[in-house]
Amino acid sequence: MRTTAKLKPLLGCIPILIMPFILMTCTPQGKTPAMTENDYLSFHQSLLTIDSHVDTPLRLLHDDVKLGVQHDPREIYSKLDFPRMKTGGLDAVFFAIWTAQGMRDDSSHAAIKQHAIDMLDLVERELSEYPDQASLAYEAEDASRLRGAGKY
C-alpha cells in the first residue's frame, strides 16, 4: 500500500489539529477578555450537553430508582435523575444496556438478547411515567427537538 493511501484517513483530521492555532491568532496576545462565572454558565447552558454512557438502566432494574426523584448517590448508587440533570445542565444521556456475555451458544444468546430487550422496555416504562420531562430520542435531530421542548 502506498504511503499516501495510508495517510488519507488522517487528512480529515488536519482542520481539527490546526484550528486551535488559528483561534489563537484571532485573539490579541495577552489581552484575552476575562470571563465571569455567569459567562461560563451561560455558555454551558447554550450547549446541548450529552453524557454518552450512563449505567442507570441497571439501577432501574435492581435498585428501584425513579428518574423523577432526586436520590442520594451514597444510599442508592444511581448517579442520574432528572432533578440533578436540571441542576447540572445535562440535556441528554445515552443509556447503556449492559448484559453479561454468558455461554456462547444459541440459548445463551437468546437469553442475553431477551435481557437487553427487557432493560430497554424498563427504560421506556420509566420514561413513560414522566412524559412532560423526558422522551427517547431515536435520531440525532430528536435530541435538539426534545431540548427545545424543555425535555430530557
N, CA, C and O atoms as a GROMACS GRO file, in nm:
protein
  608
    1MET      N    1   0.085  -0.118   0.000
    1MET     CA    2   0.000   0.000   0.000
    1MET      C    3   0.089   0.124   0.000
    1MET      O    4   0.186   0.131   0.075
    2ARG      N    5   0.056   0.218  -0.084
    2ARG     CA    6   0.134   0.342  -0.091
    2ARG      C    7   0.116   0.423   0.037
    2ARG      O    8   0.012   0.416   0.101
    3THR      N    9   0.217   0.498   0.071
    3THR     CA   10   0.213   0.579   0.192
    3THR      C   11   0.098   0.678   0.190
    3THR      O   12   0.033   0.700   0.292
    4THR      N   13   0.070   0.739   0.075
    4THR     CA   14  -0.038   0.837   0.070
    4THR      C   15  -0.173   0.772   0.099
    4THR      O   16  -0.260   0.835   0.158
    5ALA      N   17  -0.190   0.647   0.058
    5ALA     CA   18  -0.316   0.577   0.088
    5ALA      C   19  -0.329   0.553   0.237
    5ALA      O   20  -0.439   0.558   0.291
    6LYS      N   21  -0.217   0.526   0.303
    6LYS     CA   22  -0.221   0.505   0.448
    6LYS      C   23  -0.253   0.635   0.522
    6LYS      O   24  -0.316   0.632   0.628
    7LEU      N   25  -0.209   0.748   0.467
    7LEU     CA   26  -0.231   0.876   0.534
    7LEU      C   27  -0.366   0.938   0.501
    7LEU      O   28  -0.408   1.031   0.570
    8LYS      N   29  -0.433   0.890   0.400
    8LYS     CA   30  -0.559   0.950   0.357
    8LYS      C   31  -0.662   0.962   0.470
    8LYS      O   32  -0.725   1.067   0.482
    9PRO      N   33  -0.681   0.857   0.556
    9PRO     CA   34  -0.778   0.874   0.665
    9PRO      C   35  -0.741   0.986   0.762
    9PRO      O   36  -0.829   1.043   0.827
   10LEU      N   37  -0.613   1.018   0.773
   10LEU     CA   38  -0.568   1.121   0.866
   10LEU      C   39  -0.587   1.262   0.811
   10LEU      O   40  -0.589   1.358   0.888
   11LEU      N   41  -0.601   1.275   0.680
   11LEU     CA   42  -0.615   1.408   0.621
   11LEU      C   43  -0.738   1.482   0.673
   11LEU      O   44  -0.735   1.604   0.686
   12GLY      N   45  -0.844   1.409   0.703
   12GLY     CA   46  -0.963   1.473   0.756
   12GLY      C   47  -0.941   1.534   0.894
   12GLY      O   48  -1.018   1.621   0.936
   13CYS      N   49  -0.837   1.490   0.965
   13CYS     CA   50  -0.809   1.542   1.099
   13CYS      C   51  -0.731   1.672   1.096
   13CYS      O   52  -0.724   1.742   1.197
   14ILE      N   53  -0.672   1.708   0.983
   14ILE     CA   54  -0.587   1.827   0.976
   14ILE      C   55  -0.662   1.953   1.018
   14ILE      O   56  -0.608   2.031   1.097
   15PRO      N   57  -0.785   1.977   0.969
   15PRO     CA   58  -0.854   2.100   1.016
   15PRO      C   59  -0.873   2.103   1.167
   15PRO      O   60  -0.864   2.209   1.228
   16ILE      N   61  -0.899   1.990   1.227
   16ILE     CA   62  -0.918   1.984   1.372
   16ILE      C   63  -0.787   2.015   1.444
   16ILE      O   64  -0.786   2.082   1.547
   17LEU      N   65  -0.678   1.965   1.390
   17LEU     CA   66  -0.549   1.986   1.454
   17LEU      C   67  -0.500   2.129   1.442
   17LEU      O   68  -0.433   2.179   1.532
   18ILE      N   69  -0.532   2.198   1.331
   18ILE     CA   70  -0.481   2.334   1.315
   18ILE      C   71  -0.576   2.440   1.369
   18ILE      O   72  -0.536   2.556   1.385
   19MET      N   73  -0.701   2.403   1.398
   19MET     CA   74  -0.799   2.501   1.446
   19MET      C   75  -0.753   2.574   1.572
   19MET      O   76  -0.771   2.696   1.579
   20PRO      N   77  -0.696   2.506   1.672
   20PRO     CA   78  -0.651   2.582   1.791
   20PRO      C   79  -0.550   2.691   1.757
   20PRO      O   80  -0.551   2.798   1.818
   21PHE      N   81  -0.462   2.665   1.661
   21PHE     CA   82  -0.362   2.764   1.624
   21PHE      C   83  -0.426   2.882   1.552
   21PHE      O   84  -0.385   2.997   1.571
   22ILE      N   85  -0.526   2.855   1.469
   22ILE     CA   86  -0.598   2.963   1.402
   22ILE      C   87  -0.671   3.048   1.504
   22ILE      O   88  -0.667   3.171   1.498
   23LEU      N   89  -0.737   2.983   1.600
   23LEU     CA   90  -0.811   3.057   1.702
   23LEU      C   91  -0.719   3.143   1.788
   23LEU      O   92  -0.756   3.253   1.828
   24MET      N   93  -0.598   3.092   1.815
   24MET     CA   94  -0.504   3.171   1.896
   24MET      C   95  -0.465   3.299   1.824
   24MET      O   96  -0.438   3.400   1.889
   25THR      N   97  -0.461   3.297   1.691
   25THR     CA   98  -0.422   3.417   1.618
   25THR      C   99  -0.535   3.519   1.613
   25THR      O  100  -0.512   3.635   1.578
   26CYS      N  101  -0.658   3.478   1.646
   26CYS     CA  102  -0.773   3.569   1.642
   26CYS      C  103  -0.782   3.656   1.766
   26CYS      O  104  -0.855   3.756   1.764
   27THR      N  105  -0.713   3.623   1.872
   27THR     CA  106  -0.719   3.698   1.997
   27THR      C  107  -0.586   3.770   2.016
   27THR      O  108  -0.480   3.707   2.007
   28PRO      N  109  -0.591   3.900   2.042
   28PRO     CA  110  -0.464   3.970   2.066
   28PRO      C  111  -0.389   3.905   2.182
   28PRO      O  112  -0.447   3.878   2.288
   29GLN      N  113  -0.262   3.879   2.162
   29GLN     CA  114  -0.182   3.813   2.264
   29GLN      C  115  -0.182   3.892   2.395
   29GLN      O  116  -0.158   4.013   2.397
   30GLY      N  117  -0.208   3.820   2.504
   30GLY     CA  118  -0.204   3.881   2.636
   30GLY      C  119  -0.327   3.964   2.669
   30GLY      O  120  -0.333   4.023   2.777
   31LYS      N  121  -0.425   3.972   2.580
   31LYS     CA  122  -0.542   4.056   2.603
   31LYS      C  123  -0.670   3.974   2.594
   31LYS      O  124  -0.771   4.022   2.541
   32THR      N  125  -0.667   3.853   2.644
   32THR     CA  126  -0.786   3.769   2.644
   32THR      C  127  -0.885   3.824   2.745
   32THR      O  128  -0.852   3.841   2.863
   33PRO      N  129  -1.007   3.853   2.700
   33PRO     CA  130  -1.105   3.907   2.796
   33PRO      C  131  -1.138   3.804   2.903
   33PRO      O  132  -1.155   3.686   2.874
   34ALA      N  133  -1.148   3.851   3.027
   34ALA     CA  134  -1.181   3.762   3.138
   34ALA      C  135  -1.329   3.724   3.131
   34ALA      O  136  -1.414   3.809   3.107
   35MET      N  137  -1.357   3.599   3.153
   35MET     CA  138  -1.496   3.553   3.156
   35MET      C  139  -1.540   3.543   3.302
   35MET      O  140  -1.463   3.501   3.389
   36THR      N  141  -1.662   3.580   3.327
   36THR     CA  142  -1.717   3.570   3.461
   36THR      C  143  -1.783   3.434   3.477
   36THR      O  144  -1.801   3.360   3.380
   37GLU      N  145  -1.818   3.402   3.600
   37GLU     CA  146  -1.889   3.277   3.626
   37GLU      C  147  -2.020   3.273   3.548
   37GLU      O  148  -2.058   3.169   3.496
   38ASN      N  149  -2.089   3.385   3.540
   38ASN     CA  150  -2.213   3.392   3.462
   38ASN      C  151  -2.189   3.367   3.315
   38ASN      O  152  -2.271   3.305   3.248
   39ASP      N  153  -2.075   3.415   3.263
   39ASP     CA  154  -2.039   3.387   3.123
   39ASP      C  155  -2.024   3.237   3.101
   39ASP      O  156  -2.074   3.181   3.003
   40TYR      N  157  -1.953   3.172   3.194
   40TYR     CA  158  -1.933   3.027   3.182
   40TYR      C  159  -2.066   2.952   3.190
   40TYR      O  160  -2.092   2.861   3.112
   41LEU      N  161  -2.151   2.992   3.285
   41LEU     CA  162  -2.281   2.926   3.299
   41LEU      C  163  -2.368   2.948   3.177
   41LEU      O  164  -2.435   2.856   3.131
   42SER      N  165  -2.368   3.069   3.123
   42SER     CA  166  -2.445   3.098   3.002
   42SER      C  167  -2.395   3.014   2.885
   42SER      O  168  -2.474   2.959   2.808
   43PHE      N  169  -2.264   3.006   2.872
   43PHE     CA  170  -2.207   2.924   2.765
   43PHE      C  171  -2.248   2.778   2.781
   43PHE      O  172  -2.290   2.714   2.685
   44HIS      N  173  -2.236   2.727   2.903
   44HIS     CA  174  -2.273   2.587   2.929
   44HIS      C  175  -2.420   2.563   2.896
   44HIS      O  176  -2.454   2.463   2.833
   45GLN      N  177  -2.506   2.654   2.937
   45GLN     CA  178  -2.650   2.640   2.912
   45GLN      C  179  -2.683   2.651   2.764
   45GLN      O  180  -2.788   2.603   2.721
   46SER      N  181  -2.598   2.714   2.685
   46SER     CA  182  -2.625   2.729   2.542
   46SER      C  183  -2.593   2.601   2.464
   46SER      O  184  -2.636   2.586   2.350
   47LEU      N  185  -2.521   2.511   2.526
   47LEU     CA  186  -2.481   2.387   2.459
   47LEU      C  187  -2.583   2.276   2.480
   47LEU      O  188  -2.654   2.274   2.581
   48LEU      N  189  -2.589   2.184   2.388
   48LEU     CA  190  -2.663   2.059   2.407
   48LEU      C  191  -2.564   1.965   2.474
   48LEU      O  192  -2.474   1.912   2.409
   49THR      N  193  -2.581   1.943   2.604
   49THR     CA  194  -2.486   1.866   2.684
   49THR      C  195  -2.534   1.722   2.696
   49THR      O  196  -2.646   1.696   2.741
   50ILE      N  197  -2.448   1.629   2.654
   50ILE     CA  198  -2.487   1.488   2.649
   50ILE      C  199  -2.384   1.404   2.723
   50ILE      O  200  -2.264   1.420   2.703
   51ASP      N  201  -2.432   1.315   2.810
   51ASP     CA  202  -2.346   1.214   2.873
   51ASP      C  203  -2.358   1.089   2.787
   51ASP      O  204  -2.467   1.035   2.770
   52SER      N  205  -2.248   1.044   2.733
   52SER     CA  206  -2.252   0.937   2.633
   52SER      C  207  -2.249   0.795   2.690
   52SER      O  208  -2.245   0.699   2.613
   53HIS      N  209  -2.250   0.779   2.822
   53HIS     CA  210  -2.255   0.644   2.879
   53HIS      C  211  -2.309   0.651   3.021
   53HIS      O  212  -2.241   0.696   3.113
   54VAL      N  213  -2.433   0.606   3.038
   54VAL     CA  214  -2.498   0.609   3.169
   54VAL      C  215  -2.547   0.468   3.200
   54VAL      O  216  -2.621   0.408   3.121
   55ASP      N  217  -2.507   0.415   3.314
   55ASP     CA  218  -2.544   0.279   3.355
   55ASP      C  219  -2.676   0.272   3.432
   55ASP      O  220  -2.705   0.171   3.495
   56THR      N  221  -2.755   0.377   3.428
   56THR     CA  222  -2.879   0.384   3.504
   56THR      C  223  -2.976   0.268   3.479
   56THR      O  224  -3.044   0.227   3.573
   57PRO      N  225  -2.986   0.213   3.357
   57PRO     CA  226  -3.080   0.101   3.341
   57PRO      C  227  -3.056  -0.014   3.439
   57PRO      O  228  -3.151  -0.079   3.482
   58LEU      N  229  -2.931  -0.040   3.475
   58LEU     CA  230  -2.903  -0.143   3.575
   58LEU      C  231  -2.960  -0.103   3.710
   58LEU      O  232  -3.011  -0.187   3.784
   59ARG      N  233  -2.952   0.027   3.743
   59ARG     CA  234  -3.008   0.076   3.869
   59ARG      C  235  -3.160   0.069   3.867
   59ARG      O  236  -3.222   0.037   3.968
   60LEU      N  237  -3.220   0.098   3.754
   60LEU     CA  238  -3.366   0.086   3.742
   60LEU      C  239  -3.409  -0.057   3.768
   60LEU      O  240  -3.513  -0.082   3.828
   61LEU      N  241  -3.329  -0.150   3.721
   61LEU     CA  242  -3.360  -0.292   3.734
   61LEU      C  243  -3.342  -0.342   3.876
   61LEU      O  244  -3.423  -0.421   3.924
   62HIS      N  245  -3.237  -0.298   3.943
   62HIS     CA  246  -3.202  -0.358   4.072
   62HIS      C  247  -3.231  -0.272   4.195
   62HIS      O  248  -3.250  -0.326   4.303
   63ASP      N  249  -3.236  -0.141   4.181
   63ASP     CA  250  -3.244  -0.055   4.299
   63ASP      C  251  -3.374   0.023   4.311
   63ASP      O  252  -3.387   0.109   4.399
   64ASP      N  253  -3.470  -0.004   4.226
   64ASP     CA  254  -3.598   0.066   4.231
   64ASP      C  255  -3.579   0.218   4.227
   64ASP      O  256  -3.642   0.291   4.303
   65VAL      N  257  -3.492   0.263   4.139
   65VAL     CA  258  -3.464   0.405   4.121
   65VAL      C  259  -3.576   0.465   4.035
   65VAL      O  260  -3.622   0.402   3.940
   66LYS      N  261  -3.618   0.585   4.069
   66LYS     CA  262  -3.714   0.661   3.990
   66LYS      C  263  -3.642   0.784   3.936
   66LYS      O  264  -3.583   0.860   4.013
   67LEU      N  265  -3.647   0.805   3.806
   67LEU     CA  266  -3.573   0.915   3.744
   67LEU      C  267  -3.626   1.053   3.784
   67LEU      O  268  -3.552   1.151   3.780
   68GLY      N  269  -3.752   1.062   3.820
   68GLY     CA  270  -3.809   1.191   3.857
   68GLY      C  271  -3.781   1.234   3.998
   68GLY      O  272  -3.820   1.343   4.038
   69VAL      N  273  -3.714   1.149   4.076
   69VAL     CA  274  -3.689   1.176   4.218
   69VAL      C  275  -3.538   1.188   4.239
   69VAL      O  276  -3.461   1.103   4.193
   70GLN      N  277  -3.496   1.293   4.309
   70GLN     CA  278  -3.353   1.306   4.338
   70GLN      C  279  -3.314   1.205   4.444
   70GLN      O  280  -3.377   1.196   4.549
   71HIS      N  281  -3.210   1.131   4.415
   71HIS     CA  282  -3.160   1.027   4.505
   71HIS      C  283  -3.024   1.067   4.561
   71HIS      O  284  -2.947   1.139   4.496
   72ASP      N  285  -2.997   1.021   4.680
   72ASP     CA  286  -2.864   1.039   4.739
   72ASP      C  287  -2.777   0.927   4.684
   72ASP      O  288  -2.804   0.810   4.714
   73PRO      N  289  -2.674   0.959   4.606
   73PRO     CA  290  -2.593   0.853   4.546
   73PRO      C  291  -2.517   0.767   4.647
   73PRO      O  292  -2.466   0.660   4.612
   74ARG      N  293  -2.510   0.814   4.772
   74ARG     CA  294  -2.444   0.732   4.875
   74ARG      C  295  -2.538   0.625   4.928
   74ARG      O  296  -2.493   0.523   4.980
   75GLU      N  297  -2.669   0.647   4.913
   75GLU     CA  298  -2.768   0.549   4.960
   75GLU      C  299  -2.810   0.455   4.847
   75GLU      O  300  -2.813   0.333   4.863
   76ILE      N  301  -2.843   0.514   4.734
   76ILE     CA  302  -2.876   0.437   4.614
   76ILE      C  303  -2.772   0.477   4.512
   76ILE      O  304  -2.756   0.596   4.484
   77TYR      N  305  -2.702   0.384   4.457
   77TYR     CA  306  -2.583   0.415   4.379
   77TYR      C  307  -2.613   0.473   4.241
   77TYR      O  308  -2.527   0.472   4.154
   78SER      N  309  -2.732   0.523   4.222
   78SER     CA  310  -2.766   0.589   4.097
   78SER      C  311  -2.706   0.728   4.095
   78SER      O  312  -2.717   0.802   4.193
   79LYS      N  313  -2.644   0.763   3.987
   79LYS     CA  314  -2.583   0.894   3.973
   79LYS      C  315  -2.667   0.984   3.882
   79LYS      O  316  -2.624   1.095   3.848
   80LEU      N  317  -2.786   0.938   3.842
   80LEU     CA  318  -2.865   1.014   3.747
   80LEU      C  319  -3.010   1.020   3.788
   80LEU      O  320  -3.071   0.919   3.823
   81ASP      N  321  -3.065   1.140   3.784
   81ASP     CA  322  -3.209   1.162   3.797
   81ASP      C  323  -3.237   1.298   3.737
   81ASP      O  324  -3.146   1.379   3.720
   82PHE      N  325  -3.363   1.325   3.705
   82PHE     CA  326  -3.398   1.450   3.638
   82PHE      C  327  -3.365   1.573   3.721
   82PHE      O  328  -3.316   1.671   3.665
   83PRO      N  329  -3.390   1.574   3.853
   83PRO     CA  330  -3.353   1.694   3.930
   83PRO      C  331  -3.204   1.727   3.920
   83PRO      O  332  -3.167   1.843   3.907
   84ARG      N  333  -3.118   1.625   3.926
   84ARG     CA  334  -2.974   1.652   3.916
   84ARG      C  335  -2.933   1.688   3.774
   84ARG      O  336  -2.839   1.765   3.754
   85MET      N  337  -3.004   1.633   3.673
   85MET     CA  338  -2.976   1.673   3.535
   85MET      C  339  -3.004   1.822   3.518
   85MET      O  340  -2.927   1.893   3.455
   86LYS      N  341  -3.115   1.868   3.575
   86LYS     CA  342  -3.150   2.010   3.564
   86LYS      C  343  -3.045   2.096   3.633
   86LYS      O  344  -2.997   2.194   3.575
   87THR      N  345  -3.008   2.060   3.756
   87THR     CA  346  -2.909   2.137   3.831
   87THR      C  347  -2.776   2.144   3.757
   87THR      O  348  -2.712   2.249   3.754
   88GLY      N  349  -2.734   2.032   3.698
   88GLY     CA  350  -2.605   2.028   3.631
   88GLY      C  351  -2.606   2.071   3.486
   88GLY      O  352  -2.501   2.077   3.423
   89GLY      N  353  -2.724   2.100   3.431
   89GLY     CA  354  -2.730   2.143   3.292
   89GLY      C  355  -2.706   2.029   3.194
   89GLY      O  356  -2.655   2.051   3.084
   90LEU      N  357  -2.743   1.908   3.232
   90LEU     CA  358  -2.728   1.792   3.143
   90LEU      C  359  -2.858   1.774   3.065
   90LEU      O  360  -2.964   1.758   3.125
   91ASP      N  361  -2.848   1.776   2.932
   91ASP     CA  362  -2.967   1.772   2.847
   91ASP      C  363  -3.009   1.632   2.804
   91ASP      O  364  -3.128   1.606   2.786
   92ALA      N  365  -2.913   1.543   2.787
   92ALA     CA  366  -2.946   1.411   2.733
   92ALA      C  367  -2.842   1.310   2.777
   92ALA      O  368  -2.729   1.344   2.812
   93VAL      N  369  -2.882   1.183   2.773
   93VAL     CA  370  -2.790   1.074   2.807
   93VAL      C  371  -2.810   0.959   2.710
   93VAL      O  372  -2.917   0.942   2.652
   94PHE      N  373  -2.706   0.880   2.695
   94PHE     CA  374  -2.716   0.752   2.627
   94PHE      C  375  -2.719   0.646   2.736
   94PHE      O  376  -2.622   0.630   2.811
   95PHE      N  377  -2.831   0.574   2.746
   95PHE     CA  378  -2.841   0.467   2.844
   95PHE      C  379  -2.764   0.346   2.794
   95PHE      O  380  -2.784   0.301   2.681
   96ALA      N  381  -2.676   0.294   2.877
   96ALA     CA  382  -2.602   0.173   2.844
   96ALA      C  383  -2.687   0.052   2.881
   96ALA      O  384  -2.733   0.040   2.994
   97ILE      N  385  -2.707  -0.035   2.786
   97ILE     CA  386  -2.781  -0.159   2.811
   97ILE      C  387  -2.676  -0.270   2.817
   97ILE      O  388  -2.638  -0.327   2.715
   98TRP      N  389  -2.631  -0.299   2.939
   98TRP     CA  390  -2.523  -0.394   2.958
   98TRP      C  391  -2.579  -0.532   2.989
   98TRP      O  392  -2.674  -0.546   3.066
   99THR      N  393  -2.518  -0.633   2.930
   99THR     CA  394  -2.551  -0.771   2.962
   99THR      C  395  -2.420  -0.848   2.975
   99THR      O  396  -2.321  -0.818   2.910
  100ALA      N  397  -2.422  -0.948   3.060
  100ALA     CA  398  -2.306  -1.036   3.072
  100ALA      C  399  -2.297  -1.121   2.946
  100ALA      O  400  -2.399  -1.150   2.883
  101GLN      N  401  -2.178  -1.161   2.911
  101GLN     CA  402  -2.161  -1.239   2.788
  101GLN      C  403  -2.226  -1.375   2.800
  101GLN      O  404  -2.300  -1.414   2.710
  102GLY      N  405  -2.202  -1.447   2.905
  102GLY     CA  406  -2.260  -1.580   2.920
  102GLY      C  407  -2.194  -1.680   2.826
  102GLY      O  408  -2.091  -1.653   2.764
  103MET      N  409  -2.256  -1.794   2.818
  103MET     CA  410  -2.207  -1.900   2.730
  103MET      C  411  -2.226  -1.858   2.584
  103MET      O  412  -2.312  -1.775   2.553
  104ARG      N  413  -2.145  -1.914   2.498
  104ARG     CA  414  -2.155  -1.882   2.355
  104ARG      C  415  -2.230  -1.993   2.282
  104ARG      O  416  -2.172  -2.072   2.208
  105ASP      N  417  -2.359  -1.995   2.307
  105ASP     CA  418  -2.444  -2.091   2.236
  105ASP      C  419  -2.578  -2.023   2.208
  105ASP      O  420  -2.605  -1.915   2.260
  106ASP      N  421  -2.660  -2.085   2.126
  106ASP     CA  422  -2.784  -2.021   2.082
  106ASP      C  423  -2.878  -1.987   2.197
  106ASP      O  424  -2.936  -1.879   2.199
  107SER      N  425  -2.893  -2.076   2.292
  107SER     CA  426  -2.987  -2.048   2.401
  107SER      C  427  -2.936  -1.935   2.490
  107SER      O  428  -3.015  -1.854   2.538
  108SER      N  429  -2.806  -1.928   2.514
  108SER     CA  430  -2.749  -1.819   2.594
  108SER      C  431  -2.763  -1.686   2.520
  108SER      O  432  -2.796  -1.584   2.580
  109HIS      N  433  -2.736  -1.688   2.390
  109HIS     CA  434  -2.751  -1.565   2.311
  109HIS      C  435  -2.895  -1.517   2.315
  109HIS      O  436  -2.920  -1.397   2.327
  110ALA      N  437  -2.990  -1.607   2.306
  110ALA     CA  438  -3.132  -1.571   2.312
  110ALA      C  439  -3.167  -1.511   2.448
  110ALA      O  440  -3.241  -1.414   2.457
  111ALA      N  441  -3.113  -1.570   2.555
  111ALA     CA  442  -3.140  -1.520   2.690
  111ALA      C  443  -3.079  -1.380   2.709
  111ALA      O  444  -3.141  -1.293   2.770
  112ILE      N  445  -2.959  -1.360   2.659
  112ILE     CA  446  -2.893  -1.230   2.671
  112ILE      C  447  -2.969  -1.125   2.591
  112ILE      O  448  -2.989  -1.012   2.638
  113LYS      N  449  -3.012  -1.162   2.470
  113LYS     CA  450  -3.091  -1.069   2.389
  113LYS      C  451  -3.220  -1.032   2.462
  113LYS      O  452  -3.259  -0.915   2.463
  114GLN      N  453  -3.286  -1.130   2.521
  114GLN     CA  454  -3.411  -1.102   2.593
  114GLN      C  455  -3.385  -1.011   2.713
  114GLN      O  456  -3.466  -0.923   2.741
  115HIS      N  457  -3.275  -1.033   2.782
  115HIS     CA  458  -3.239  -0.947   2.896
  115HIS      C  459  -3.221  -0.802   2.849
  115HIS      O  460  -3.268  -0.709   2.915
  116ALA      N  461  -3.153  -0.783   2.737
  116ALA     CA  462  -3.134  -0.648   2.683
  116ALA      C  463  -3.268  -0.585   2.644
  116ALA      O  464  -3.292  -0.467   2.673
  117ILE      N  465  -3.355  -0.662   2.582
  117ILE     CA  466  -3.488  -0.612   2.544
  117ILE      C  467  -3.568  -0.575   2.669
  117ILE      O  468  -3.636  -0.473   2.671
  118ASP      N  469  -3.558  -0.658   2.773
  118ASP     CA  470  -3.627  -0.629   2.899
  118ASP      C  471  -3.577  -0.497   2.960
  118ASP      O  472  -3.657  -0.420   3.013
  119MET      N  473  -3.447  -0.472   2.953
  119MET     CA  474  -3.391  -0.348   3.006
  119MET      C  475  -3.440  -0.228   2.924
  119MET      O  476  -3.472  -0.124   2.981
  120LEU      N  477  -3.445  -0.243   2.792
  120LEU     CA  478  -3.497  -0.135   2.708
  120LEU      C  479  -3.643  -0.107   2.741
  120LEU      O  480  -3.685   0.009   2.750
  121ASP      N  481  -3.722  -0.214   2.759
  121ASP     CA  482  -3.862  -0.197   2.797
  121ASP      C  483  -3.874  -0.125   2.932
  121ASP      O  484  -3.961  -0.040   2.949
  122LEU      N  485  -3.787  -0.158   3.026
  122LEU     CA  486  -3.787  -0.094   3.156
  122LEU      C  487  -3.758   0.056   3.143
  122LEU      O  488  -3.824   0.138   3.208
  123VAL      N  489  -3.663   0.092   3.060
  123VAL     CA  490  -3.631   0.233   3.036
  123VAL      C  491  -3.753   0.304   2.976
  123VAL      O  492  -3.789   0.413   3.019
  124GLU      N  493  -3.816   0.241   2.877
  124GLU     CA  494  -3.936   0.301   2.816
  124GLU      C  495  -4.048   0.319   2.918
  124GLU      O  496  -4.115   0.422   2.919
  125ARG      N  497  -4.070   0.219   3.004
  125ARG     CA  498  -4.174   0.231   3.107
  125ARG      C  499  -4.142   0.344   3.204
  125ARG      O  500  -4.230   0.422   3.241
  126GLU      N  501  -4.016   0.352   3.246
  126GLU     CA  502  -3.976   0.457   3.340
  126GLU      C  503  -3.996   0.595   3.278
  126GLU      O  504  -4.050   0.685   3.342
  127LEU      N  505  -3.954   0.612   3.154
  127LEU     CA  506  -3.971   0.742   3.088
  127LEU      C  507  -4.118   0.775   3.066
  127LEU      O  508  -4.156   0.892   3.068
  128SER      N  509  -4.200   0.674   3.045
  128SER     CA  510  -4.343   0.699   3.024
  128SER      C  511  -4.411   0.755   3.149
  128SER      O  512  -4.519   0.812   3.140
  129GLU      N  513  -4.348   0.739   3.266
  129GLU     CA  514  -4.401   0.797   3.389
  129GLU      C  515  -4.377   0.948   3.397
  129GLU      O  516  -4.434   1.016   3.482
  130TYR      N  517  -4.292   1.000   3.308
  130TYR     CA  518  -4.255   1.142   3.310
  130TYR      C  519  -4.265   1.200   3.168
  130TYR      O  520  -4.167   1.255   3.118
  131PRO      N  521  -4.381   1.189   3.103
  131PRO     CA  522  -4.390   1.232   2.963
  131PRO      C  523  -4.367   1.382   2.943
  131PRO      O  524  -4.330   1.425   2.834
  132ASP      N  525  -4.388   1.461   3.048
  132ASP     CA  526  -4.365   1.604   3.036
  132ASP      C  527  -4.218   1.641   3.058
  132ASP      O  528  -4.179   1.755   3.034
  133GLN      N  529  -4.137   1.544   3.102
  133GLN     CA  530  -3.996   1.572   3.132
  133GLN      C  531  -3.898   1.505   3.037
  133GLN      O  532  -3.789   1.557   3.014
  134ALA      N  533  -3.936   1.388   2.981
  134ALA     CA  534  -3.837   1.313   2.903
  134ALA      C  535  -3.903   1.227   2.796
  134ALA      O  536  -4.021   1.194   2.803
  135SER      N  537  -3.822   1.193   2.699
  135SER     CA  538  -3.865   1.103   2.593
  135SER      C  539  -3.741   1.041   2.530
  135SER      O  540  -3.631   1.095   2.543
  136LEU      N  541  -3.759   0.930   2.464
  136LEU     CA  542  -3.647   0.868   2.394
  136LEU      C  543  -3.619   0.942   2.264
  136LEU      O  544  -3.711   0.985   2.195
  137ALA      N  545  -3.493   0.957   2.233
  137ALA     CA  546  -3.450   1.014   2.106
  137ALA      C  547  -3.399   0.898   2.020
  137ALA      O  548  -3.314   0.820   2.064
  138TYR      N  549  -3.452   0.887   1.901
  138TYR     CA  550  -3.414   0.779   1.811
  138TYR      C  551  -3.317   0.825   1.702
  138TYR      O  552  -3.249   0.744   1.640
  139GLU      N  553  -3.313   0.955   1.680
  139GLU     CA  554  -3.224   1.014   1.580
  139GLU      C  555  -3.159   1.137   1.641
  139GLU      O  556  -3.210   1.192   1.739
  140ALA      N  557  -3.048   1.181   1.584
  140ALA     CA  558  -2.976   1.296   1.637
  140ALA      C  559  -3.065   1.420   1.646
  140ALA      O  560  -3.056   1.496   1.743
  141GLU      N  561  -3.151   1.441   1.547
  141GLU     CA  562  -3.237   1.559   1.547
  141GLU      C  563  -3.335   1.556   1.664
  141GLU      O  564  -3.378   1.662   1.711
  142ASP      N  565  -3.369   1.438   1.713
  142ASP     CA  566  -3.462   1.426   1.826
  142ASP      C  567  -3.407   1.495   1.950
  142ASP      O  568  -3.483   1.554   2.027
  143ALA      N  569  -3.276   1.488   1.971
  143ALA     CA  570  -3.218   1.546   2.092
  143ALA      C  571  -3.238   1.698   2.093
  143ALA      O  572  -3.274   1.754   2.197
  144SER      N  573  -3.216   1.763   1.981
  144SER     CA  574  -3.238   1.908   1.975
  144SER      C  575  -3.386   1.942   1.989
  144SER      O  576  -3.423   2.039   2.056
  145ARG      N  577  -3.471   1.862   1.926
  145ARG     CA  578  -3.616   1.886   1.935
  145ARG      C  579  -3.662   1.873   2.081
  145ARG      O  580  -3.738   1.957   2.130
  146LEU      N  581  -3.617   1.769   2.150
  146LEU     CA  582  -3.656   1.748   2.289
  146LEU      C  583  -3.605   1.862   2.377
  146LEU      O  584  -3.676   1.910   2.466
  147ARG      N  585  -3.481   1.904   2.354
  147ARG     CA  586  -3.426   2.015   2.433
  147ARG      C  587  -3.509   2.141   2.412
  147ARG      O  588  -3.538   2.213   2.507
  148GLY      N  589  -3.547   2.166   2.288
  148GLY     CA  590  -3.630   2.283   2.257
  148GLY      C  591  -3.766   2.277   2.327
  148GLY      O  592  -3.825   2.380   2.358
  149ALA      N  593  -3.814   2.154   2.352
  149ALA     CA  594  -3.943   2.135   2.420
  149ALA      C  595  -3.926   2.132   2.572
  149ALA      O  596  -4.022   2.113   2.646
  150GLY      N  597  -3.801   2.151   2.619
  150GLY     CA  598  -3.776   2.151   2.763
  150GLY      C  599  -3.772   2.012   2.823
  150GLY      O  600  -3.794   1.996   2.943
  151LYS      N  601  -3.745   1.910   2.741
  151LYS     CA  602  -3.741   1.772   2.788
  151LYS      C  603  -3.599   1.717   2.782
  151LYS      O  604  -3.512   1.769   2.712
  152TYR      N  605  -3.580   1.610   2.857
  152TYR     CA  606  -3.454   1.536   2.853
  152TYR      C  607  -3.466   1.426   2.750
  152TYR      O  608  -3.371   1.351   2.729
   0.00000   0.00000   0.00000
